[in-house]
Amino acid sequence: MKSTATTVGQYLDELPPERRRAVSEVRAVVLSNLPEGYEEIMDFGMIAYVVPLSICPDTYNGHPLMYAALASEKSYVSVHLMNIYADPETQRWFVDSYRATGKRLDAGKSCVRFRKLEDLPLQLIGDAVARTPVDEWVRVYEASRSARRKGRPKG
């Protein structure tokens, strides 16, 4: 369910009360653990936590470099954590830590899906968000772009 909201406040106001509560609580955890330098914006119909273009202007899509995001989907809420997708060590740490909570992990490449807030280990989400400072995230991104360019055939 992609939103057309242009502000976080508008996005939250669009949500049904139970979804609003869940997204708001996860948002509070993200904001309290977000390393300095990231910004909260609306992007791609989600609440996004990004590296501003003033810090990293050369992105593959012209949008600020996404680090994390929150989205209310049709039947669940998703928390996107790009650092668990981009860094195998962080991914292993996250999956192992999640399993240690005893909660069921429902995840895609970079997103964790949950239907009820009680199903999400909020402290672990906060720890994952806190794990990667802006300068390190930009370095990981730039290294991945460089590797992709080198691996592509010239044509």
C-alpha positions in Angstrom: 0.0 0.0 0.0 2.2 2.8 -1.3 1.3 6.1 0.3 1.3 9.5 -1.4 1.8 11.4 1.9 4.5 14.0 1.7 5.2 14.2 5.4 5.6 11.6 8.2 2.7 13.2 10.0 0.4 12.8 7.0 1.6 9.2 6.6 0.8 8.3 10.2 -2.6 10.1 10.0 -3.6 7.8 7.0 -3.1 4.7 9.0 -5.8 2.9 11.0 -5.3 3.3 14.8 -3.6 -0.1 15.5 -1.2 0.3 12.5 -0.5 3.9 13.6 0.4 2.7 17.1 2.7 0.0 15.7 4.5 2.2 13.2 4.8 5.0 15.7 6.4 2.7 18.3 8.9 1.3 15.8 9.6 4.8 14.5 10.4 5.9 18.1 12.9 3.1 18.4 14.5 3.9 15.1 14.7 7.6 15.9 16.2 7.0 19.4 18.9 4.7 17.9 19.6 6.4 14.6 23.2 7.5 14.3 23.9 11.2 13.7 23.8 12.3 10.1 20.8 10.3 8.9 17.5 12.1 8.1 13.9 11.0 8.3 12.0 11.8 5.2 9.1 10.3 3.1 10.5 8.5 0.0 9.0 5.7 -2.2 5.8 6.0 -0.1 7.5 5.0 3.1 9.0 6.7 6.2 12.7 6.5 5.1 15.9 7.1 7.1 18.5 8.3 4.6 21.9 9.8 4.0 21.2 13.3 2.7 22.2 14.1 -0.8 24.5 16.8 0.7 26.6 14.0 2.1 26.2 11.4 -0.7 25.0 13.1 -3.9 26.0 10.4 -6.3 23.3 7.7 -5.9 22.2 5.3 -8.5 18.6 6.6 -8.6 19.0 10.3 -7.6 17.2 9.8 -4.3 19.0 10.1 -0.9 20.8 6.9 0.0 18.3 4.8 2.0 19.5 3.2 5.2 16.2 2.1 6.8 12.5 2.5 6.3 9.1 1.8 7.7 6.1 0.9 5.6 2.5 -0.2 6.3 1.7 -2.8 3.8 -1.7 -4.5 3.1 -1.4 -7.2 5.7 1.8 -6.4 7.7 4.3 -3.7 8.6 7.8 -3.9 7.2 11.0 -2.5 8.6 13.7 -2.2 6.0 17.2 -2.5 7.2 19.6 -2.0 4.3 22.7 -2.8 6.4 21.5 -6.4 7.0 21.2 -6.7 3.2 24.5 -5.1 2.3 26.8 -6.5 4.9 27.0 -10.3 5.4 28.5 -10.0 8.9 25.7 -7.7 10.0 23.2 -10.1 8.4 24.5 -13.1 10.3 24.5 -11.1 13.6 21.0 -9.9 13.0 19.5 -13.4 12.1 21.3 -15.1 15.0 20.2 -12.3 17.4 16.6 -12.5 16.1 16.4 -16.2 16.6 17.8 -15.9 20.1 14.8 -13.7 21.0 12.5 -16.7 20.4 10.4 -14.7 18.0 9.7 -15.9 14.4 11.7 -14.1 11.8 9.7 -13.2 8.7 12.2 -11.5 6.4 13.1 -10.7 2.9 16.5 -9.5 1.7 16.4 -6.2 3.7 12.9 -6.2 5.3 11.5 -7.7 8.4 7.7 -8.2 8.3 5.4 -8.3 11.3 1.7 -8.4 11.8 1.6 -7.5 15.6 4.0 -5.3 17.4 4.5 -8.0 20.0 6.1 -10.1 17.2 8.9 -7.7 16.7 12.0 -7.6 19.0 12.2 -3.8 19.3 15.5 -3.7 21.1 17.1 -5.7 18.3 15.7 -3.3 15.7 17.2 -0.4 17.6 20.5 -2.2 17.8 20.5 -2.9 14.1 19.7 0.7 13.3 22.5 1.9 15.7 25.0 -0.4 14.2 26.2 1.5 11.1 27.3 5.2 11.2 26.7 7.4 8.2 30.3 7.4 7.0 30.5 3.6 7.1 27.2 3.2 5.3 28.4 5.5 2.5 31.6 3.6 2.3 29.7 0.3 2.0 27.5 1.8 -0.7 30.3 3.2 -2.7 32.3 0.0 -2.5 29.3 -2.0 -3.8 28.8 0.4 -6.7 32.5 0.2 -7.6 32.5 -3.6 -7.5 29.4 -3.7 -9.7 30.9 -1.3 -12.2 34.1 -3.5 -12.4 32.1 -6.7 -12.8 30.0 -5.4 -15.7 31.0 -6.1 -19.3 31.9 -3.0 -21.3 29.7 -2.4 -24.2 
